[in-house]
Amino acid sequence: MAMRIRITGIEAIDATKERLRQVIGAAILDLDDALKRQSPVALVDGGTFRNSWQAQADGQPSPREGAPGPDAGNAADAAVIFSGIGGVVSIVNSADYAVPLAEGHSKQAPAGWVEAAASKLQDYVDVHVMQSRAADGK
């Protein structure tokens, strides 16, 4: 399962390439966080699905170090997301049962929940564009 999302509105920022990078990266991190928070958690697996979300830049995954948990990979994901801007940045879940869960095979997560979360990426971009413009006094 893959989705491609086109981001618009970036031209509203009269900013440097680094500022654009920060806006896009912050929006993708918001999406990454939303996917993790909205993931169903089964008591029997200790949150394996939630902990399996991982950022990739141009097909290279973020490293997973330390103890498992929903926050264990966040720093690595952030680094990969920011390094991948200008290329292809993906947020993937490699759990064997990711597709069935995304299709609604859990009472905790209805069908289409991944697409609904991903559709908010533009909203996250818009918020960060406004914050960036406010920081510039515009």
C-alpha positions as CSV (number, residue, x, y, z in Angstrom):
1,M,0.0,0.0,0.0
2,A,1.5,3.3,-1.0
3,M,0.2,6.9,-1.3
4,R,1.7,9.8,-3.1
5,I,0.9,13.2,-1.7
6,R,1.5,16.5,-3.4
7,I,2.2,19.5,-1.2
8,T,1.1,23.0,-2.3
9,G,1.3,26.4,-0.7
10,I,5.0,26.4,-0.1
11,E,5.4,29.4,-2.5
12,A,3.6,31.5,0.2
13,I,6.8,31.5,2.2
14,D,9.3,34.1,1.1
15,A,12.1,32.2,2.7
16,T,15.4,30.5,2.2
17,K,15.7,26.9,1.1
18,E,16.5,26.0,4.8
19,R,13.2,27.6,6.0
20,L,11.3,25.6,3.3
21,R,13.1,22.5,4.5
22,Q,12.0,23.2,8.1
23,V,8.4,23.7,7.1
24,I,8.2,20.5,5.0
25,G,10.1,18.5,7.6
26,A,7.9,19.7,10.5
27,A,4.8,18.8,8.5
28,I,6.0,15.3,7.7
29,L,7.0,14.8,11.4
30,D,3.4,15.8,12.3
31,L,2.1,13.1,10.0
32,D,4.6,10.5,11.4
33,D,3.3,11.4,14.9
34,A,-0.3,11.1,13.9
35,L,0.2,7.7,12.3
36,K,1.9,6.4,15.4
37,R,-0.7,7.9,17.8
38,Q,-3.6,6.5,15.8
39,S,-2.2,3.0,15.3
40,P,-4.1,0.2,17.0
41,V,-2.3,-1.5,19.9
42,A,-3.0,-5.1,20.8
43,L,-2.3,-6.1,24.3
44,V,-0.9,-9.4,23.1
45,D,1.9,-7.9,20.9
46,G,2.9,-5.0,23.1
47,G,2.4,-2.4,20.4
48,T,4.5,-4.0,17.7
49,F,2.5,-2.4,14.9
50,R,2.7,1.1,16.4
51,N,6.5,0.7,16.9
52,S,6.9,-0.5,13.3
53,W,6.3,2.9,11.7
54,Q,9.6,4.1,10.2
55,A,10.7,7.0,8.0
56,Q,12.7,6.3,4.8
57,A,14.6,8.7,2.6
58,D,15.0,7.6,-1.0
59,G,14.3,4.0,0.1
60,Q,16.9,4.0,3.0
61,P,15.2,3.3,6.4
62,S,16.0,5.1,9.6
63,P,18.1,3.1,12.0
64,R,16.3,1.5,14.9
65,E,18.4,1.5,18.1
66,G,17.6,1.3,21.7
67,A,14.5,-0.1,23.5
68,P,11.3,-0.7,21.5
69,G,8.5,1.8,22.0
70,P,6.5,4.4,20.2
71,D,9.2,7.0,20.8
72,A,12.3,4.8,20.3
73,G,12.7,5.7,16.6
74,N,11.5,9.3,16.6
75,A,14.9,10.9,16.6
76,A,16.1,8.6,13.9
77,D,12.9,9.2,11.9
78,A,13.3,13.0,12.2
79,A,16.9,12.8,11.0
80,V,15.9,10.7,8.0
81,I,13.0,12.9,7.1
82,F,15.1,16.1,7.1
83,S,17.9,14.4,5.2
84,G,15.4,13.2,2.5
85,I,13.7,16.5,1.7
86,G,14.3,17.1,-2.0
87,G,14.0,13.4,-2.7
88,V,11.4,10.9,-1.8
89,V,10.4,10.7,1.9
90,S,8.2,7.8,3.0
91,I,6.7,6.7,6.2
92,V,6.2,2.9,6.2
93,N,5.0,0.2,8.5
94,S,6.8,-3.1,8.0
95,A,4.6,-5.2,10.3
96,D,3.4,-8.4,8.6
97,Y,-0.2,-7.4,9.3
98,A,0.1,-3.7,8.4
99,V,-2.2,-3.9,5.3
100,P,-5.0,-5.7,7.1
101,L,-4.9,-3.2,9.9
102,A,-4.9,-0.3,7.4
103,E,-8.0,-1.9,5.7
104,G,-9.9,-1.9,9.0
105,H,-9.4,-5.4,10.4
106,S,-9.3,-3.9,13.9
107,K,-12.1,-2.5,16.0
108,Q,-9.6,0.1,17.1
109,A,-8.9,1.5,13.6
110,P,-11.6,1.7,10.9
111,A,-10.9,1.1,7.2
112,G,-9.2,4.1,5.6
113,W,-7.6,5.5,8.8
114,V,-4.1,5.6,7.2
115,E,-5.4,7.5,4.2
116,A,-7.4,9.9,6.5
117,A,-4.2,10.6,8.5
118,A,-2.1,11.1,5.3
119,S,-4.7,13.5,3.8
120,K,-4.0,15.9,6.7
121,L,-0.4,16.4,5.5
122,Q,-1.5,19.5,3.6
123,D,-3.1,20.9,6.7
124,Y,0.2,20.4,8.6
125,V,2.0,22.2,5.8
126,D,-0.4,25.1,6.0
127,V,0.0,25.4,9.8
128,H,3.8,25.5,9.5
129,V,3.6,28.0,6.6
130,M,1.5,30.3,8.7
131,Q,3.9,29.9,11.7
132,S,6.9,30.6,9.4
133,R,5.2,33.7,8.0
134,A,4.3,34.9,11.6
135,A,7.9,34.4,12.6
136,D,8.8,36.8,9.8
137,G,6.2,39.3,10.8
138,K,3.9,38.7,7.8
